[in-house]
Amino acid sequence: MTHSIVSLSTATTSASLRSEYWAQALGTLCGRLRVDPFGAGTIDGHIDYATIRQLRLCQIEVSQHRIAHPASCPEPGRPVKVLFQTCGTSLFGQDGRHLVIAPGDCLIYDVSRPHVITSSALTKHHVVIIPRQLVEQRGVPLDPLLAQQVSAREGAGRLAHDFVLSAFREAPALAAGCELQVADTLLDLVLMPFFSETPFRGSGRAALSSRIKAFIRENLSDPDLGIEQLSAALDCTKRYLHMSFADEGTTITSYIWQKRLEKCLEELEFGPRPGMTLTDIAFSWGFSSSSHFTHLFKKRYGMPPSAIQRHAGAPARFGLARPADPGRVANGPDADRKRDPLSAA
């Protein structure tokens, strides 16, 4: 799979229409903006951009101009933007802050909030456009991202810029199997310079861990629920999911089995639903093997599920322990659901 680089240029448009064309070109990337040539007769601009997962990497070159997102046109769904200036100087204003962005500077800002960028001569910059939900998934507070400026001449900023350039150049040759990890690493790196003194990783892990648990709760009965499905649904690499869950003291796979066992125990303690056998209960909570269910149940609670069923309504007398993690046991197919093999367990 290739991620081709798309080009947008005012060179294909008459001089009188170039301001409007430039506004539309920017609008395809981050939402509608007001554009004017700031005293010049027209605007000459060129954009090359590539898309990796939900991230857009852009190289932009444009003559003197001014762009504005006025307060009268709120668009709360707009993305977060990271800009690396490589040529020329721009004046940036947002929420009462006024910054001078020179070559070697890196700027991050919330595109949904009113702002103005003025460039009195030719400017060039590399840009990463990030959907705001990706930032929120990492538990990163958005308010500190408003109009923040750091150096990309050295340190974390330089590392981030170098990786952005490499990712942009290699996007056309990027295999589908690695694009999620590339996007994940890219997002971490471009945010890192702005949180070097107040790391966001801890809160980001907690936020993603909560989302993992919520997804598991909502899909617990799905026998295919696992790390693959979580990775696709939350748009995170498996590595990042495991890192975010590390503080829970268990693995994601073990957590899923644990929650399934708890739901089965709950049904058994209070009596199964009418017509439900032990196998039916196990299958209704995502198990696809009765032997697998019995094994994990005995391991966790110290007795077979049939013992709970026989004494439904008086579980306290058994003093059920909730010890060991159910572990990473394969969930194999069950060959026979017509009879209930668990009732004799």
N, C-alpha and C positions, 0 to 999 in steps of 0.2 A: 504494500500500500504506500502510495506517495502522498506527500503534502505539498502540493505545488505552490509556488509563490505567485501571488496575484499582484498586478500592477495597475495603478490608477494615476493618470497624468492629465494636467490641464492642457498639455500640448495638443490634444485632440479636439480642443474646444476653442471657439472664437474668443478674443480678448474680452469682449463685453460680457460674456457669460461665465468667465472663469471663477469669479467669486462664488457664484451659485453652484458651479460644479464642485469647487473645493469644499463648500459646506455639505454637499451631498456625499462626497467622498469620505469626509470625516464622519458623517452620519451613519455610514455603513459600518463603522468601527466602534463608535462609542456614543451615538445619539446626536440628534440635531443640534447644531451650533450656529450662531450668527457670525458671519465672516465679512470683513471689509479689507481692502488693500492698504489702509492706513496711510493715505496720501499718495500712494503710487497709482499709476493708471490702471494696473491690473495685477493679478496674482499668477505667479508661475510656481507650480508645485508638483511633486511626484511622491507617491507612496508605493512601497513594496511591502506586502505582508503575507505571513504564513500562519496557519492555524494548527496548533498542537493540542488535541483534546479541546478544552474550553478556553484555552489561552490563545491570544492573538499577539504575534510578534511583528512589529512594524519598523521599517526604516523610512523616515520622512525627511524630505528636503523641500523648503518653501521660501519664497522671497518675502520681503517685508509685508506684514499683515497684522491683523488683530482678530482674535476669535473670542467669543463671549457666550456664556450660558447664563442668561438673565434670570433673576428671581421670579419673573412673571411666567417662566416656562418650566415648572418643576417636573422632574422625571425621576422618581425615587428608585426605579429599578436599574439605573445606570451603573456602569462598572467602576472599579478602582483602576487608576492608571499610574504606572511607573514610567518615568521619562528620564533617559540618559542624554544629556546635551553633549553634542560633539563639535558643533560649529555655531558661532554667533552667540548673541546674548538676548535673553527674553525676560520680560518683567511679568511676574505672575502675581495675581491678587485673588484672595479668597477669604471670606469671613474676617475681614479687617486686617489680614496679614498680607504683606507685600514683600516678595522675594525677587532677587536678581539671580537668574539662572544662567551660568556661564559654562563654557566647555569644561567637562570633568565633573559637573554637578549632576546629582540625581534627585529627582523630585517625585513625591508620591502625593496623590490627591484623589478626593472623591468626586467623580465626574457628575454625580447627581446634584451636587450643591453649586450655587452660583459662583462663577469664576470668570476671570478675564486674563488672557495671555497676549502680550503685545511684543512684537519683534520688529525693530526698525531697520533690519537688514536681513540678508539671507541667514537661515538657521537650518541646522541638521540635528536630528536626534533619533535615538532608538527607543522604542516604546513597547511595553508589555501591558496589554489590556486584560484585566482580571475580573471575571464575574464576581460580584460582591458576595454571593453565597459561598464561593470557595474560600474567601477570607473568613467569613463567619464560621464555616465548618471547622476551622483551625482554632476557634476561640479567640481570634485576634480582635480586640476592640477597635471599632472603626474611627471613633472620635480622634484618637491620637494620630491617625493617618492624614488628617486634614492639613494640607499645605506644609508638609515636612520636607526638609532639604538636607541631604548628606553628600559627602564627597564620594565619587566613584574613581578617584585617582589612585587609591591604595586600599588595602584591607578588604573588608567584607564587600564594600561597594564595587571595588575593582573585580573581585571574584564574580559577583553577580553580573556585572556588565560583560565580562569575558564569556560567561556561560550563555548569556542571552545571544551574543553574536554567534557563538558556535552552534547553538540550537537553531537559530535562523538559517545559517548556511547549510546545515545538514538536514533541515526539515524535508526537502524533496526526497532524500534517501532514507528517511526514518521508517523502520519497519513497524507495522501495526502492533506487534507483540511488545514493543518497548516504549511506545508513545506515552502510556499512562505513567510509567516511572519517570520518564524525561520531564513530563509536565509537572509531576509531583515534586521532583528535585528543583525544577525551575522556580516553582512557586515559593518553595522554602528559601531559596537563595535570594530572590528579589525582595522578599520581605525582611530577610535577616538584617540588612544594614540599618533599618529603622528601629530595630528592637535589640541592638547590641548591648545596651545598658539595662534594658528591662526585657529579658527573654520571654517570648510568648509561648514557648513549647509546652510548658506545664499546663497552662490554661487550655491550650489547643488540644492536648491529649485528653484532658478531662471532658472537653466539649465533644470530641469525636467519640470518646468512650460512651458518653450518654446517648449519642446517636446510634452507635452500634447496638446498645442494649434495647433501645426503642425499636429498631428494625427487627431485632430478634424476637421481641415480644409480639410484634405484629405479624410475624411470619413463622412462628414456632411450629405450627402444624404442617408446614411444608417440608416433606422429606428431603428435598434438595437444598434446604437451607444450609449454608456453610460459608467458608471464607471466599469462595469464588463469587457467590451471589452477592455477598456484602461488598466485595471489591467493585463489582459492576454497578450496584445500586448507589453506593456512596461515592463513586468515582475516585477511589483511593487505591494505591497499590497495596498488595498484601503486606508488604514490609511495614508500611505506614500504619495499617490497621493493627498489626501485632504490637508495634511500638506504642500506639495510643492505648492499648489494652494492658500494657505491661504492669501497671500499678494495681490491677485488679487481683493479682495473686493467682491467676489461672489463665489458661489459654481460651481463645474464643470458641474453639471446638468443644472444650470441656464445659464451658459456660452454657452452651446450647444444650448439651445432654443434661446438665444439671437442672436447667429450667424445665426441660421436658419431663424429667423424673418428678420434679416438684408438682407439676400439673397432674400427672398420673396419680401420684400419691393423694393429692387433694380430692380427686374424683373418687378414689377408693375409700378414703376415710369417711366421706359423706355419702357413700353409696353410689354406684354407677347409675347413669341414666337408664331409663327403662329399655330393655332389650339389648343393652351394651354388654358384650363380653370383655374379658381382660384384654384379649387381642384387639378388639375394636377400640378400646380406650388407648392402648399403646399406639395403634395406627393413627388414631385421631390427633395425636400429639407429635407426629413426625417420625415415629419408628416405622421401619419397614421389615423388621425381623423380630419375631417373638422371643427367640433365644437371646438376641442382643439385649432386648428389654429386660428379660429376667436376670441376665448376668449383671447388668448395671444396677438394677434395683437391689439385688442381693448384696452387691458390693457396697452400695451406699447406705442401705437401711438395715442390713443384717438379717433379712428374712425375705422369702419370696413374695411377690405381689398377691398370690392366692391367699396367703395368711392374712393379709389386710382385708381382702374381700370377705373372707369368712367371718371376720369380726368387725365388719363395717359398723360405724356408729360408736365404737368404744376403742379408738386407737390409742388412748392415753395409757392403757394397761401394758402396752408393748414397750413403752419407753423408747420409741424409735430414735435411733441416733442418726445424725446427718453428718457423717464424717467425710470419708474420702471423696476426692474429685472423681467423677466417672471415667475420666481419661479419654485418650484418643483411640476408641475402638471402632472398627469399620462397621458401617451400617449396611449389612448385606440384605439381599432380597429374602422375603418370606415365601416359601413354596406353597403353604396351605393356610388359607384364611377361612375355609369352610368349617373346620372344627376349631376348637379353642384350646391350643396346646398349653396355654398358661394356666388353665384351671386346675391342672394336675401337678403344677410345679410346686 
